[in-house]
Amino acid sequence: MRRYTENGIGDPERFYDPKSGGYRRAPDLGTATRAEPAADGAAKRAQARAKRRRRRLCIFYIVTFLLVLSAGAFLALKVFFKVNSIKVEGTSCYTIEQIKKSSGLKTGENLILADTRKAETDICKKLPYIGTVKVSRRFPEEIVIKVTAAVARGAIQSGGKYILVSADGKVLEVSGKLPANSALIKGIDVMSAKAGEKVGIKDASKLEILKNLLKVLDEQKLTKITSLDFSKTDKICIVYDSRVTINLGVPSDIDYKIRFAKNILENKIQSSEKGTLDMSTAAENDRAYFDPDYASSASSG
């Protein structure tokens, strides 16, 4: 393709087109190809600047939010929610001041940061005759300690000592003599006995049997238990009112056997009778057998 001008060859503005047989204006290819990439580059740079600006604004807002949040937390921990009072509710053999002191909690400390779980553990360990304890926050400025008293359910005989325990196996005290009105617990080998902690027993299964039996006796309100013997786990025996030995057999179905035995003791056996009440097969055949000790009953009468 050749280019011509009206005056000669080389006019960059017009060229001869053989197909049409005439002249027409040539497009400015150089300018077009240079301008389009330049416009695209400027647009991309503007987009990049806008993106960086949005990123910086986002970071700024996040940092500002965290600073405000931190300031709020600081004010809450240092200025607001201070403990102004510690209240004790419930009954126990300890004074309110003893319970407060054992908790380790103090007025003036932050209510949110107060370690209530540790306070509960400390109270139970330092004050053995506390049965249960619940420490809770009462906003905006009070801590409440709710306690119940631990009740002795028996004394384990071990090495010339008597370890007084609650229904859940907690050691209340260690004494050189059997406390009054306490059931004597025999046939259990004690490894450790520290007031305020669970009694350590060589055979852990016996501790579970003991706890379960004491729980059932509490639930059935079967009082006047003189002793409990775990020497043979297939022949667990308890003595009622120092006159009736109850053979429970194996530790299964203890709740049913105790409930059944209570009904017999209260309605079938006279208050002056002595003997042995066999409950070992009660869960299998719904039968119990009482073997009276006529000689003892006659001599006591």
Phi, psi and chi 1 to 4 in degrees:
 res  aa     phi    psi   chi1   chi2   chi3   chi4
   1 MET       -  128.9 -178.7 -178.9  -66.7      -
   2 ARG  -109.0  149.0  -61.6  177.8 -178.7  177.6
   3 ARG  -107.7  138.5  -66.2 -172.2  178.8 -174.8
   4 TYR  -135.0  154.3  -64.5   89.6      -      -
   5 THR  -115.8  170.3   65.2      -      -      -
   6 GLU   -65.1  -28.5  -66.2  179.4   -4.3      -
   7 ASN   -98.0   -9.1  -60.9  -38.8      -      -
   8 GLY   160.4 -167.6      -      -      -      -
   9 ILE   -89.0  147.7  -60.4  174.1      -      -
  10 GLY   105.8    2.3      -      -      -      -
  11 ASP   -67.6  118.1 -176.9   -1.1      -      -
  12 PRO   -73.0   -8.9   27.4  -33.8      -      -
  13 GLU   -91.3  -31.2  -60.9  -62.8  -29.1      -
  14 ARG  -133.3  153.5  -63.7  172.2   63.3   83.7
  15 PHE  -146.5  158.4   68.6   93.5      -      -
  16 TYR   -89.2  130.1  175.9   74.8      -      -
  17 ASP  -108.6  110.7 -174.0   -2.6      -      -
  18 PRO   -61.7  -31.2  -21.0   31.2      -      -
  19 LYS   -66.9  -44.1  -69.9 -176.9  179.3 -178.7
  20 SER   -90.8  -17.9   61.8      -      -      -
  21 GLY    74.5   18.7      -      -      -      -
  22 GLY  -136.5 -173.5      -      -      -      -
  23 TYR  -108.4  143.4  -64.1   91.1      -      -
  24 ARG  -144.9  163.4   59.8 -171.8  178.3   90.1
  25 ARG   -75.4  134.3 -170.8  176.7 -176.9   85.2
  26 ALA   -82.1  137.9      -      -      -      -
  27 PRO   -70.0  147.7   26.5  -34.4      -      -
  28 ASP   -84.7   83.3 -170.2   -5.7      -      -
  29 LEU   -66.7  -35.4  -60.5  176.5      -      -
  30 GLY   -65.3  -43.8      -      -      -      -
  31 THR   -66.1  -41.9  -56.2      -      -      -
  32 ALA   -63.8  -44.9      -      -      -      -
  33 THR   -69.3  -26.7   54.4      -      -      -
  34 ARG   -82.1  -34.6  -74.0 -166.1  -57.4  -90.1
  35 ALA   -73.9  -39.4      -      -      -      -
  36 GLU   -64.2  -47.5  -71.8  177.6    2.8      -
  37 PRO   -62.6  -34.5  -23.7   34.2      -      -
  38 ALA   -64.3  -41.7      -      -      -      -
  39 ALA   -66.1  -41.8      -      -      -      -
  40 ASP   -62.7  -41.0  -70.0  -16.9      -      -
  41 GLY   -62.9  -41.6      -      -      -      -
  42 ALA   -64.2  -39.9      -      -      -      -
  43 ALA   -64.8  -41.0      -      -      -      -
  44 LYS   -65.8  -40.1  -69.9 -179.8  178.9  178.9
  45 ARG   -64.1  -38.2  -73.0 -167.4  -64.6  -87.6
  46 ALA   -65.2  -41.0      -      -      -      -
  47 GLN   -63.8  -40.5  -69.9  176.4   -3.3      -
  48 ALA   -63.7  -41.8      -      -      -      -
  49 ARG   -63.6  -41.0  -74.5 -165.5  -62.2  -90.4
  50 ALA   -65.0  -39.3      -      -      -      -
  51 LYS   -64.3  -42.9 -173.0  174.3 -178.5 -179.9
  52 ARG   -64.4  -38.0  -73.3 -165.6  -62.5  -91.4
  53 ARG   -64.9  -41.6 -173.9  162.4   51.3 -111.3
  54 ARG   -65.2  -38.0  -72.6 -166.0  -61.7  -90.9
  55 ARG   -64.8  -42.8 -173.1 -176.5  -60.4  115.7
  56 ARG   -64.2  -39.4  -74.3 -165.4  -65.7  -93.3
  57 LEU   -64.8  -39.8  -75.8  173.4      -      -
  58 CYS   -63.1  -45.4 -177.1      -      -      -
  59 ILE   -62.5  -40.8  -66.0  173.2      -      -
  60 PHE   -60.5  -45.6  171.6   76.8      -      -
  61 TYR   -64.9  -40.0  -69.1  138.8      -      -
  62 ILE   -64.3  -46.3  -68.4  174.0      -      -
  63 VAL   -62.1  -42.3  171.9      -      -      -
  64 THR   -62.3  -42.3  -57.4      -      -      -
  65 PHE   -62.6  -43.4  172.6   75.0      -      -
  66 LEU   -65.0  -37.8  -67.8  175.8      -      -
  67 LEU   -65.2  -43.1  -71.3  174.8      -      -
  68 VAL   -64.3  -41.3  171.7      -      -      -
  69 LEU   -64.1  -42.5 -170.3   63.4      -      -
  70 SER   -64.3  -41.0  -60.1      -      -      -
  71 ALA   -63.1  -39.9      -      -      -      -
  72 GLY   -65.1  -41.7      -      -      -      -
  73 ALA   -65.3  -39.2      -      -      -      -
  74 PHE   -62.2  -44.7  176.6   81.3      -      -
  75 LEU   -64.3  -38.9  -70.5  174.3      -      -
  76 ALA   -65.5  -36.7      -      -      -      -
  77 LEU   -83.5  -31.6  -63.1  178.6      -      -
  78 LYS  -103.8  -26.7  -62.8  -63.2 -177.4  180.0
  79 VAL  -110.8  -48.9  179.6      -      -      -
  80 PHE   -97.8  171.8  -54.6  113.9      -      -
  81 PHE    56.3   45.4  -58.1  117.7      -      -
  82 LYS   -89.5  143.9  -73.8 -172.3  176.4 -178.7
  83 VAL   -74.1  116.8  177.8      -      -      -
  84 ASN  -103.3  -19.0  -74.8  -27.3      -      -
  85 SER  -152.4  147.9   66.3      -      -      -
  86 ILE  -122.5  117.6  -59.7  174.8      -      -
  87 LYS  -108.9  137.5 -174.8  178.0 -179.5 -179.6
  88 VAL  -112.6  128.1  178.0      -      -      -
  89 GLU  -124.0  151.0  -61.9  177.4   -8.7      -
  90 GLY   108.2 -175.1      -      -      -      -
  91 THR  -123.7  144.3   57.4      -      -      -
  92 SER  -165.1  174.9   72.6      -      -      -
  93 CYS   -87.6    2.6   61.1      -      -      -
  94 TYR  -103.8  155.7  -58.6  102.7      -      -
  95 THR   -78.2  163.0   65.5      -      -      -
  96 ILE   -60.8  -40.2  -69.0  175.9      -      -
  97 GLU   -65.7  -37.0  -70.4  -54.8  -42.6      -
  98 GLN   -63.3  -41.1  -75.6  178.1  -53.7      -
  99 ILE   -67.8  -43.4  -64.3  172.8      -      -
 100 LYS   -61.1  -46.0  -73.5 -177.5  179.2 -179.6
 101 LYS   -64.1  -40.1 -176.1  177.0  179.7 -179.2
 102 SER   -67.8  -25.8  -62.5      -      -      -
 103 SER   -70.0  -27.6   71.5      -      -      -
 104 GLY    80.3   -0.8      -      -      -      -
 105 LEU   -84.7  148.5  -59.6  171.0      -      -
 106 LYS  -138.8  149.6  -62.6  178.5 -179.0  178.8
 107 THR   -69.3  149.0   56.7      -      -      -
 108 GLY    97.5  -22.3      -      -      -      -
 109 GLU   -79.2  166.1   67.8  175.7  -55.8      -
 110 ASN   -74.5  133.6 -176.8  -97.0      -      -
 111 LEU   -64.1  -39.1 -175.9   66.0      -      -
 112 ILE   -70.8  -37.9  -61.1  174.2      -      -
 113 LEU   -83.7   -8.1  -63.9 -179.3      -      -
 114 ALA   -60.8  129.8      -      -      -      -
 115 ASP   -86.2   88.2 -165.5  -20.2      -      -
 116 THR   -69.9  -35.0   56.9      -      -      -
 117 ARG   -64.5  -43.9 -173.4   66.3   60.2   85.6
 118 LYS   -65.4  -37.6 -177.1  176.6 -176.6  -61.6
 119 ALA   -60.8  -41.7      -      -      -      -
 120 GLU   -62.5  -45.3  -67.2  172.4   -9.8      -
 121 THR   -63.3  -43.6  -58.0      -      -      -
 122 ASP   -63.6  -41.7  -71.0  -14.3      -      -
 123 ILE   -62.3  -45.3  -68.8  172.7      -      -
 124 CYS   -64.0  -36.6  -74.6      -      -      -
 125 LYS   -76.1  -41.5  -75.5 -173.9  176.2 -178.9
 126 LYS   -79.5  -25.8  -64.5  175.9 -177.5  178.1
 127 LEU  -122.3   87.1  -54.3  176.9      -      -
 128 PRO   -57.5  -32.6  -24.1   34.2      -      -
 129 TYR   -83.5   14.3  -82.5   89.9      -      -
 130 ILE   -88.5  123.1  -67.6  -69.7      -      -
 131 GLY   -81.4  -60.8      -      -      -      -
 132 THR  -129.3  151.6   61.6      -      -      -
 133 VAL  -144.7  138.1   55.9      -      -      -
 134 LYS  -133.7  119.1  176.6   64.1  176.9  177.6
 135 VAL  -107.2  125.0 -179.6      -      -      -
 136 SER  -136.5  156.6   56.5      -      -      -
 137 ARG   -90.5  139.0  -57.6  174.3 -178.5   86.3
 138 ARG  -125.1   98.7 -174.4  173.9  -68.9  173.2
 139 PHE   -66.9  145.3  -72.2   91.6      -      -
 140 PRO   -98.5   -5.7   33.0  -35.1      -      -
 141 GLU  -151.0   21.8   57.2 -176.1   20.2      -
 142 GLU  -132.8  145.7 -172.7  175.4   59.1      -
 143 ILE  -115.9  134.4  -73.1  179.2      -      -
 144 VAL  -115.6  129.1  178.9      -      -      -
 145 ILE  -112.9  114.4  -56.9  174.1      -      -
 146 LYS  -105.5  127.6  -65.2 -177.6  178.8 -179.3
 147 VAL  -130.2  156.1  -62.1      -      -      -
 148 THR  -130.3  155.5   61.3      -      -      -
 149 ALA   -83.9  143.1      -      -      -      -
 150 ALA   -84.7  139.8      -      -      -      -
 151 VAL  -114.7  131.0  179.4      -      -      -
 152 ALA   -68.6  130.9      -      -      -      -
 153 ARG  -114.4   -7.5  -72.6  -68.7 -179.8 -103.9
 154 GLY   173.2  167.4      -      -      -      -
 155 ALA  -127.1  119.2      -      -      -      -
 156 ILE   -81.3  125.6  -57.4  174.2      -      -
 157 GLN   -83.1  122.7 -173.5  176.4   17.8      -
 158 SER  -152.9  115.9  176.6      -      -      -
 159 GLY    55.7   41.4      -      -      -      -
 160 GLY    79.6    2.6      -      -      -      -
 161 LYS  -114.5  163.0  -61.9  -72.4 -175.5  178.2
 162 TYR  -124.6  117.8  -62.8   91.9      -      -
 163 ILE   -99.8  108.3  -56.8  162.9      -      -
 164 LEU   -79.0  125.4 -156.5   60.7      -      -
 165 VAL  -126.8  155.2  -64.5      -      -      -
 166 SER   -89.4 -178.8   62.9      -      -      -
 167 ALA   -64.5  -24.7      -      -      -      -
 168 ASP   -96.9   11.6   63.1   -9.9      -      -
 169 GLY    84.9   12.8      -      -      -      -
 170 LYS   -80.0  134.8  179.3 -177.3  178.0 -178.3
 171 VAL   -77.5  122.1  178.1      -      -      -
 172 LEU   -92.8  -40.7  -55.8 -178.4      -      -
 173 GLU  -167.9  163.7   65.3  175.0  -76.2      -
 174 VAL  -118.2  124.2  179.2      -      -      -
 175 SER  -125.1  156.6  176.0      -      -      -
 176 GLY   -84.2   -8.5      -      -      -      -
 177 LYS  -139.3  159.4   61.3  179.6 -178.6  178.9
 178 LEU   -71.3  119.2 -179.0   64.8      -      -
 179 PRO   -61.5  148.9  -22.6   34.3      -      -
 180 ALA   -61.4  142.7      -      -      -      -
 181 ASN    61.5   26.5  -58.1  -42.3      -      -
 182 SER  -108.1  136.5  -66.3      -      -      -
 183 ALA   -74.4  132.6      -      -      -      -
 184 LEU   -81.9  127.1  177.9   62.6      -      -
 185 ILE  -105.8  119.1  -58.9  173.1      -      -
 186 LYS  -116.6  161.6  -61.7 -179.7  -71.5 -174.4
 187 GLY    81.9   19.6      -      -      -      -
 188 ILE  -124.1  126.1  -69.3 -178.2      -      -
 189 ASP   -90.6  115.9  -63.5  -35.6      -      -
 190 VAL   -91.5  132.2  176.6      -      -      -
 191 MET   -99.8  -36.2  -61.8  178.8   62.8      -
 192 SER  -148.8  143.9   62.6      -      -      -
 193 ALA  -148.7   98.0      -      -      -      -
 194 LYS  -120.4  126.8 -174.3  176.1 -179.3 -179.9
 195 ALA   -55.2  132.6      -      -      -      -
 196 GLY    94.8   -7.9      -      -      -      -
 197 GLU  -122.3  165.8  -61.4 -179.3    2.4      -
 198 LYS   -69.9  141.4  -65.3  -64.9  177.8   66.8
 199 VAL   -67.8  137.6   62.0      -      -      -
 200 GLY   -93.6  122.6      -      -      -      -
 201 ILE  -120.4  139.9  -67.3  178.3      -      -
 202 LYS   -59.3  -46.2 -174.6  175.9 -178.3  179.9
 203 ASP   -99.9  101.2 -173.3  -11.6      -      -
 204 ALA   -61.4  -29.0      -      -      -      -
 205 SER   -65.3  -32.7   63.3      -      -      -
 206 LYS   -67.3  -35.0  -74.6 -171.7  176.8 -178.0
 207 LEU   -64.1  -41.0  177.6   58.7      -      -
 208 GLU   -66.0  -38.8  -66.7  -56.0  -46.8      -
 209 ILE   -64.3  -44.5  -63.3  170.9      -      -
 210 LEU   -60.3  -48.1  170.5   61.8      -      -
 211 LYS   -61.9  -41.8  -72.2  163.8   60.0  177.4
 212 ASN   -65.4  -42.4 -173.9   42.3      -      -
 213 LEU   -65.6  -43.9  179.0   54.3      -      -
 214 LEU   -63.5  -37.0  -67.6  175.4      -      -
 215 LYS   -63.8  -44.8  177.8 -176.1  176.5 -177.4
 216 VAL   -66.4  -40.8  173.2      -      -      -
 217 LEU   -60.3  -37.7  -69.7  172.0      -      -
 218 ASP   -66.2  -46.6  -84.2   -8.7      -      -
 219 GLU   -62.9  -38.6  -68.6  173.4  -12.4      -
 220 GLN   -85.8   -3.0  -64.8  -60.0  -39.4      -
 221 LYS    53.5   40.7  -64.3 -178.8  171.8   56.4
 222 LEU   -90.0   95.1 -174.5   61.2      -      -
 223 THR   -92.4 -169.2   56.9      -      -      -
 224 LYS    63.0   27.9  -61.7 -177.4 -179.4 -179.6
 225 ILE   -79.6  121.3  -59.1  -61.2      -      -
 226 THR   -87.2  -42.0  -52.4      -      -      -
 227 SER  -155.2  161.1   66.1      -      -      -
 228 LEU  -133.9  131.5  -56.0   92.9      -      -
 229 ASP  -121.2  118.1 -168.2  -12.3      -      -
 230 PHE  -111.9   23.3  -63.7   87.9      -      -
 231 SER   -58.9  -36.8  -59.6      -      -      -
 232 LYS  -123.3  118.1  -62.0  178.9  179.5  179.6
 233 THR   -72.4  -11.6   54.5      -      -      -
 234 ASP   -97.5    2.6   60.7  -14.3      -      -
 235 LYS  -148.0   69.7 -172.3 -178.8  178.7 -179.0
 236 ILE   -78.3  128.9  -60.7  171.1      -      -
 237 CYS  -124.3  142.3  -65.9      -      -      -
 238 ILE  -129.1  149.9   60.9  176.4      -      -
 239 VAL  -110.5  127.5  177.4      -      -      -
 240 TYR  -103.3  123.7  173.6   78.5      -      -
 241 ASP    56.2   29.4 -162.9   22.7      -      -
 242 SER    60.3   18.8  -59.9      -      -      -
 243 ARG  -139.3  -24.2   58.2 -173.1  179.2   84.7
 244 VAL  -121.1  117.3  178.5      -      -      -
 245 THR   -89.3  124.4  -60.1      -      -      -
 246 ILE  -106.1  117.1  -54.9  172.0      -      -
 247 ASN   -91.6  109.4  176.5   15.0      -      -
 248 LEU   -89.5  -10.0  -63.2  171.4      -      -
 249 GLY    69.3 -135.6      -      -      -      -
 250 VAL   -75.0  159.7  -65.0      -      -      -
 251 PRO   -75.5    1.5   26.1  -34.2      -      -
 252 SER   -76.1  151.4   59.9      -      -      -
 253 ASP    57.0   34.8  -58.5  -61.7      -      -
 254 ILE   -60.4  -41.7  -74.4  -70.3      -      -
 255 ASP   -61.4  -41.0   52.7  -14.3      -      -
 256 TYR   -67.1  -43.8  171.9   73.5      -      -
 257 LYS   -63.1  -41.5  -65.6  173.8 -176.4  177.4
 258 ILE   -67.4  -42.0  -67.4  -63.2      -      -
 259 ARG   -63.0  -41.4 -173.5  169.2   62.3 -107.2
 260 PHE   -65.5  -45.3 -166.6  175.1      -      -
 261 ALA   -63.7  -39.0      -      -      -      -
 262 LYS   -60.9  -42.2  179.9 -176.1  178.5 -176.9
 263 ASN   -61.8  -40.8 -179.0   58.3      -      -
 264 ILE   -67.7  -44.6  -64.3  173.4      -      -
 265 LEU   -61.9  -38.0  -69.1  168.0      -      -
 266 GLU   -85.4  -23.3  -66.9  178.9  -12.0      -
 267 ASN  -123.1  -18.3  -59.5  -65.2      -      -
 268 LYS  -114.2  -32.4  -55.1  -64.4 -177.6 -179.8
 269 ILE  -102.8  129.7  -61.0  175.9      -      -
 270 GLN   -70.5  152.7  -63.6 -178.6   10.5      -
 271 SER   -65.3  -14.3   59.5      -      -      -
 272 SER  -100.5   -8.2   59.3      -      -      -
 273 GLU   -78.2  148.0  -75.7 -172.7  -66.4      -
 274 LYS  -125.0  156.4  -64.2 -177.5  179.2 -179.2
 275 GLY   156.4 -160.5      -      -      -      -
 276 THR  -122.9  129.5  -59.3      -      -      -
 277 LEU  -106.9  112.7  179.0   59.6      -      -
 278 ASP   -92.6  111.2 -171.6   -6.1      -      -
 279 MET  -111.2   10.7  -53.5  -65.3  -57.4      -
 280 SER   -63.5  -29.2   59.8      -      -      -
 281 THR  -111.5   11.7   61.1      -      -      -
 282 ALA   -60.5  -35.8      -      -      -      -
 283 ALA   -70.3  -24.4      -      -      -      -
 284 GLU   -88.6  -39.3  -72.6   77.3   25.3      -
 285 ASN  -126.4    7.9   55.4   24.2      -      -
 286 ASP    56.4   36.5  -65.4  -38.4      -      -
 287 ARG  -130.6  145.6  -66.5 -177.4 -179.6 -178.6
 288 ALA  -130.5  152.7      -      -      -      -
 289 TYR  -129.6  128.7  -54.9   91.5      -      -
 290 PHE  -110.4  124.1  179.8   62.4      -      -
 291 ASP  -108.6   98.8 -176.4   14.3      -      -
 292 PRO   -67.0  146.1  -16.3   30.3      -      -
 293 ASP   -99.0   86.6 -174.8   -8.7      -      -
 294 TYR   -63.6  -35.8  -67.3  108.9      -      -
 295 ALA   -64.1  -44.6      -      -      -      -
 296 SER   -67.8  -40.5  -62.0      -      -      -
 297 SER   -65.3  -38.2  -61.5      -      -      -
 298 ALA   -70.9  -40.7      -      -      -      -
 299 SER   -68.3  -35.5   61.3      -      -      -
 300 SER   -73.7  -29.4   60.9      -      -      -
 301 GLY   -76.6      -      -      -      -      -
